[in-house]
Amino acid sequence: MTKQSLILLYGGRSAEREVSVLSAESVIKAVDYEKFRVKTYFISQDGSFLKTQEFESQPAVTEKLMTNETIDWTCQIKASDIYEEGAVVFPVLHGPMGENGSIQGFLETLKLAYVGTGILASSLAMDKITTKRVLESAGIEQVPYVAVIEGDNLEEKIGQIESKLAYPVFTKPSNMGSSVGISKSENQEELRQAIDLAFRYDSRVLVEQGVDAREIEVGLLGNYHVKSSLPGEVVKDVAFYDYEAKYIDNKITMDIPAKLPSEVMSKMRQNAEEAFRALGGLGLSRCDFFYTKDGQVFLNELNTMPGFTQWSMYPLLWENMGLAYSDLITELVRLAQEAFNKREEHLF
């Protein structure tokens, strides 16, 4: 059987590059090597492309990929050198310059099939403010929010926030994920500090109403006929589920499936599928919800390239549905090829 080349892009320029390395190291150990050979390419913090390991069989559990700390500049290549006819790219890149449509546009220019959502939907979903506006038009319930754009009159915006929302509020960079730059504020002084922190990561900032709610996540898989998983829940062992707790310290556990009434599960799955279609999703996404004590369901965000670490929610959600990690990767490659063929058809 002839193996197909799976090109794994990882690293990247965003603040989420460490998560990308962890995800990539998990993926290389889960691939079905009877079907695929894996070629890995590291994108450094400054945006350089470097050729790293190739795998024809499953690597050792201890195998590590190149990082910014272990970079070997003799491996540097031109970005276009990743091209290989018939290959499928898995861009395990999180955050800006990876998940926001930029790498997707680059791969389409190279005429390469790739795992995940296309240019426009990636860009839309990466921007929390734009996502909210699209989902509002689709009638999907979300928590109240105020957008703060660099150049706005900050005093007027703080007045708007305090008139429309009630403390506590959460402040987030609009184009960032994995809890990077997110703060909880209990008063105006903390809000000002939170906005300042968020502006370090983006020129568009989202301030959301804090809600007393459980955090529930639904996996999405498919192209034009998307399937959803049963919801899962992050069980927090820390006061605030921040970046360190989520990825570095791993101070979390999960309930899969989440302990929810069946009608709530159904509503979340339906809303997740509708959100995916409204944004034009392809391949995969993870849809995050808030479930309040009084039974309200709010869609929080849609992540088009969720984490693939050994403790990430997305692969565990599909494992619960009977789709093993290795088979999930195989299905994502199939969906990538299907989406590529459709894009090519539309050009004629």
C-alpha positions as CSV (number, residue, x, y, z in Angstrom):
1,M,0.0,0.0,0.0
2,T,1.4,3.4,-1.0
3,K,1.5,5.8,1.9
4,Q,0.2,9.4,1.6
5,S,2.4,12.2,2.9
6,L,1.0,14.1,5.8
7,I,2.8,17.4,6.3
8,L,2.6,18.7,9.9
9,L,3.1,22.4,10.4
10,Y,3.6,23.5,14.0
11,G,5.0,26.3,16.1
12,G,4.1,29.6,14.6
13,R,4.4,33.3,15.6
14,S,1.5,33.6,18.0
15,A,1.5,33.5,21.8
16,E,0.1,30.0,21.5
17,R,3.1,28.4,19.9
18,E,3.9,26.3,22.9
19,V,0.5,24.7,22.7
20,S,1.1,24.0,19.0
21,V,4.3,22.1,19.8
22,L,2.5,20.0,22.4
23,S,-0.3,19.3,20.0
24,A,2.1,18.3,17.2
25,E,4.0,15.9,19.4
26,S,0.8,14.2,20.3
27,V,-0.3,14.0,16.6
28,I,2.9,12.4,15.4
29,K,2.5,9.6,18.0
30,A,-1.1,8.9,17.0
31,V,-0.9,8.8,13.2
32,D,-1.8,5.5,11.4
33,Y,1.6,4.8,9.9
34,E,0.2,2.1,7.7
35,K,-1.5,4.8,5.8
36,F,0.7,7.9,6.2
37,R,4.3,9.1,6.4
38,V,4.7,12.2,8.4
39,K,6.9,15.2,7.5
40,T,7.2,17.9,10.1
41,Y,8.0,21.6,9.5
42,F,8.6,24.1,12.3
43,I,7.6,27.7,12.0
44,S,9.8,29.7,14.3
45,Q,8.7,32.7,16.4
46,D,10.1,35.1,13.7
47,G,8.2,33.2,11.0
48,S,11.0,31.2,9.5
49,F,10.3,27.7,8.1
50,L,12.5,24.8,9.2
51,K,12.5,21.2,8.0
52,T,12.4,18.9,11.0
53,Q,11.8,15.2,11.5
54,E,10.2,12.7,9.1
55,F,8.5,9.6,10.4
56,E,7.7,6.3,8.6
57,S,6.6,4.6,11.8
58,Q,5.4,5.6,15.2
59,P,8.1,7.5,17.1
60,A,9.1,6.8,20.7
61,V,7.0,8.2,23.5
62,T,10.0,10.4,24.4
63,E,10.3,11.9,20.9
64,K,10.5,15.7,20.9
65,L,10.1,18.1,18.1
66,M,12.2,21.3,17.4
67,T,11.2,24.4,19.4
68,N,12.4,28.0,19.5
69,E,14.7,26.9,22.4
70,T,16.3,24.0,20.3
71,I,16.2,25.6,16.9
72,D,18.8,24.4,14.3
73,W,19.1,27.2,11.7
74,T,20.9,24.8,9.2
75,C,17.4,23.3,8.7
76,Q,15.9,26.6,7.4
77,I,14.0,26.4,4.1
78,K,11.9,28.6,1.9
79,A,8.3,28.4,2.9
80,S,7.2,27.1,-0.5
81,D,9.6,24.1,-0.1
82,I,7.0,22.3,2.0
83,Y,5.1,21.6,-1.3
84,E,4.6,18.0,-2.3
85,E,2.2,16.8,-4.9
86,G,-0.7,14.8,-3.4
87,A,0.2,15.6,0.2
88,V,-2.2,16.9,2.8
89,V,-1.1,19.5,5.3
90,F,-2.2,19.4,9.0
91,P,-1.6,23.0,10.2
92,V,-1.5,22.3,14.0
93,L,-1.2,26.1,14.5
94,H,-3.2,27.9,17.1
95,G,-4.0,31.6,17.3
96,P,-3.1,34.5,15.0
97,M,-0.8,33.8,11.9
98,G,-2.0,30.2,12.0
99,E,-5.7,29.8,12.8
100,N,-6.9,33.1,11.3
101,G,-6.8,32.4,7.6
102,S,-3.3,33.5,6.9
103,I,-1.7,30.0,6.7
104,Q,-4.8,28.7,4.9
105,G,-4.4,31.3,2.2
106,F,-0.7,30.4,1.8
107,L,-1.6,26.7,1.5
108,E,-4.3,27.4,-1.1
109,T,-1.8,29.5,-3.1
110,L,0.5,26.4,-3.1
111,K,-2.4,24.3,-4.2
112,L,-2.2,22.0,-1.2
113,A,-5.0,20.2,0.6
114,Y,-5.1,21.0,4.3
115,V,-7.0,20.0,7.4
116,G,-9.5,22.4,8.8
117,T,-11.6,25.5,7.9
118,G,-10.9,27.7,4.9
119,I,-9.6,31.3,4.7
120,L,-12.8,33.3,5.3
121,A,-14.3,31.1,8.1
122,S,-10.9,30.8,9.8
123,S,-10.6,34.6,9.8
124,L,-14.2,35.1,11.0
125,A,-14.0,32.5,13.8
126,M,-10.6,33.8,15.0
127,D,-12.1,37.2,15.7
128,K,-14.3,37.0,18.7
129,I,-16.1,40.2,18.0
130,T,-16.9,39.3,14.4
131,T,-18.0,35.8,15.4
132,K,-20.5,37.3,17.8
133,R,-21.9,39.6,15.2
134,V,-22.3,36.7,12.7
135,L,-23.9,34.4,15.3
136,E,-26.3,37.2,16.4
137,S,-27.5,37.3,12.8
138,A,-28.1,33.5,13.0
139,G,-30.2,34.0,16.2
140,I,-27.8,32.0,18.5
141,E,-27.8,33.2,22.1
142,Q,-24.6,34.7,23.5
143,V,-23.7,36.6,26.7
144,P,-24.0,40.4,26.5
145,Y,-20.8,42.2,25.3
146,V,-19.1,45.4,24.4
147,A,-16.4,45.7,21.7
148,V,-13.5,48.1,22.3
149,I,-11.4,49.0,19.3
150,E,-8.1,50.8,19.5
151,G,-8.7,54.5,18.8
152,D,-12.1,54.4,20.6
153,N,-12.7,56.9,23.3
154,L,-11.9,54.7,26.3
155,E,-13.9,56.8,28.8
156,E,-17.0,56.5,26.7
157,K,-16.4,52.7,26.3
158,I,-16.0,52.2,30.0
159,G,-19.2,54.1,30.5
160,Q,-20.9,51.9,28.0
161,I,-19.6,48.7,29.6
162,E,-20.7,49.8,33.0
163,S,-24.2,50.7,31.8
164,K,-24.7,47.6,29.7
165,L,-22.8,45.0,31.8
166,A,-22.4,44.3,35.5
167,Y,-19.2,43.3,37.3
168,P,-17.6,40.8,37.1
169,V,-16.7,41.1,33.4
170,F,-14.2,39.2,31.3
171,T,-11.9,41.0,28.9
172,K,-10.4,39.2,26.0
173,P,-8.2,40.0,23.0
174,S,-10.5,39.6,20.0
175,N,-7.9,37.6,18.0
176,M,-6.5,35.2,20.5
177,G,-7.3,31.9,22.0
178,S,-6.2,29.4,24.8
179,S,-7.0,31.9,27.5
180,V,-4.1,34.2,26.5
181,G,-4.6,37.8,27.6
182,I,-7.9,37.1,29.3
183,S,-8.7,38.8,32.6
184,K,-11.6,38.8,35.1
185,S,-12.5,42.3,36.5
186,E,-14.5,43.0,39.6
187,N,-14.3,46.8,39.4
188,Q,-13.3,49.7,37.1
189,E,-9.7,49.8,38.2
190,E,-9.3,46.1,37.3
191,L,-11.2,46.6,34.0
192,R,-8.8,49.3,32.9
193,Q,-5.8,47.0,33.7
194,A,-7.6,44.2,31.8
195,I,-8.2,46.3,28.7
196,D,-4.5,47.4,28.8
197,L,-3.4,43.8,29.0
198,A,-5.7,42.7,26.1
199,F,-4.4,45.5,23.9
200,R,-0.9,44.0,24.2
201,Y,-2.2,41.1,22.1
202,D,-4.7,42.7,19.7
203,S,-6.1,46.1,18.6
204,R,-9.7,44.8,19.1
205,V,-10.9,43.8,22.6
206,L,-14.0,42.1,23.7
207,V,-15.5,42.8,27.2
208,E,-18.2,40.2,28.1
209,Q,-20.7,39.9,30.9
210,G,-19.4,37.4,33.5
211,V,-21.9,34.6,34.2
212,D,-22.1,32.0,36.9
213,A,-22.0,29.1,34.6
214,R,-20.5,25.7,33.8
215,E,-18.1,25.6,30.8
216,I,-19.3,23.0,28.3
217,E,-17.6,22.0,25.0
218,V,-19.0,20.2,21.9
219,G,-16.8,18.7,19.1
220,L,-17.7,19.2,15.4
221,L,-16.5,17.0,12.6
222,G,-17.4,17.2,8.9
223,N,-17.5,19.5,5.9
224,Y,-20.9,20.1,4.4
225,H,-22.7,17.5,6.6
226,V,-21.2,18.3,10.0
227,K,-21.6,15.9,13.0
228,S,-21.4,17.0,16.7
229,S,-20.2,15.1,19.7
230,L,-21.9,14.7,23.0
231,P,-20.8,17.7,25.2
232,G,-17.9,17.5,27.6
233,E,-17.2,19.6,30.7
234,V,-14.0,21.0,32.1
235,V,-13.9,20.5,35.8
236,K,-11.8,23.3,37.3
237,D,-9.4,22.7,40.1
238,V,-8.3,26.4,40.0
239,A,-10.3,29.6,40.6
240,F,-9.8,30.8,37.0
241,Y,-9.3,28.4,34.1
242,D,-6.3,30.3,32.6
243,Y,-3.6,29.5,30.1
244,E,-1.2,28.0,32.8
245,A,-3.9,25.8,34.3
246,K,-5.1,24.7,30.8
247,Y,-1.8,23.8,29.2
248,I,1.2,24.1,31.4
249,D,0.2,22.8,34.9
250,N,-2.6,20.6,33.5
251,K,-4.7,21.3,36.7
252,I,-7.9,20.2,35.1
253,T,-10.1,17.2,34.8
254,M,-13.0,16.5,32.4
255,D,-16.4,14.9,32.5
256,I,-17.1,13.3,29.1
257,P,-20.0,13.2,28.5
258,A,-21.0,16.2,30.7
259,K,-23.7,15.6,33.3
260,L,-26.5,17.6,31.6
261,P,-30.2,17.1,30.9
262,S,-30.8,15.5,27.5
263,E,-32.6,18.5,26.2
264,V,-29.7,20.8,27.1
265,M,-27.3,18.5,25.3
266,S,-29.5,18.5,22.2
267,K,-29.7,22.3,22.2
268,M,-26.0,22.7,22.5
269,R,-25.3,20.2,19.7
270,Q,-27.9,21.9,17.5
271,N,-26.5,25.4,18.2
272,A,-22.9,24.2,17.6
273,E,-23.8,22.7,14.2
274,E,-25.7,25.9,13.2
275,A,-22.8,28.1,14.3
276,F,-20.4,25.9,12.3
277,R,-22.5,26.3,9.2
278,A,-23.2,30.0,9.8
279,L,-19.4,30.7,9.8
280,G,-18.7,28.3,6.9
281,G,-16.7,25.8,8.9
282,L,-14.9,22.8,7.4
283,G,-13.2,19.8,8.9
284,L,-13.3,20.4,12.6
285,S,-14.1,22.8,15.3
286,R,-14.8,22.9,19.1
287,C,-17.7,24.9,20.2
288,D,-17.7,26.3,23.7
289,F,-20.8,27.0,25.7
290,F,-21.8,28.5,29.1
291,Y,-24.6,26.7,31.0
292,T,-26.0,28.9,33.8
293,K,-27.5,27.8,37.1
294,D,-30.9,28.9,35.8
295,G,-30.7,26.8,32.7
296,Q,-29.6,29.3,30.1
297,V,-27.3,28.2,27.2
298,F,-24.9,30.7,25.8
299,L,-22.5,30.0,22.9
300,N,-19.1,31.4,24.0
301,E,-16.9,30.8,20.9
302,L,-16.0,28.4,18.1
303,N,-12.4,27.3,17.9
304,T,-11.4,26.1,14.4
305,M,-8.1,24.4,15.4
306,P,-8.6,23.1,18.9
307,G,-5.7,21.7,20.9
308,F,-4.5,18.2,20.1
309,T,-2.5,17.5,23.2
310,Q,-2.9,14.3,25.1
311,W,-5.2,16.0,27.5
312,S,-7.1,18.2,25.0
313,M,-10.9,18.1,25.0
314,Y,-11.5,17.7,21.3
315,P,-9.9,14.3,20.6
316,L,-11.4,13.0,23.9
317,L,-14.9,14.1,22.9
318,W,-14.6,12.0,19.7
319,E,-13.0,9.1,21.6
320,N,-16.2,9.1,23.7
321,M,-18.2,8.9,20.5
322,G,-16.2,5.8,19.4
323,L,-13.7,7.4,17.1
324,A,-10.1,6.7,18.3
325,Y,-7.5,9.4,18.1
326,S,-5.7,7.7,15.2
327,D,-8.9,7.3,13.3
328,L,-9.9,10.9,14.0
329,I,-6.7,12.0,12.2
330,T,-7.4,9.7,9.3
331,E,-10.9,11.2,9.0
332,L,-9.6,14.8,9.1
333,V,-7.2,14.0,6.3
334,R,-10.1,12.5,4.3
335,L,-12.2,15.6,4.9
336,A,-9.3,17.8,3.9
337,Q,-9.0,16.0,0.6
338,E,-12.7,16.3,0.0
339,A,-12.7,20.1,0.7
340,F,-9.6,20.5,-1.6
341,N,-11.4,18.7,-4.4
342,K,-14.5,20.9,-4.0
343,R,-12.4,24.1,-4.0
344,E,-10.7,23.0,-7.2
345,E,-14.0,22.1,-8.8
346,H,-15.3,25.6,-8.1
347,L,-12.4,27.2,-10.1
348,F,-13.8,25.8,-13.4
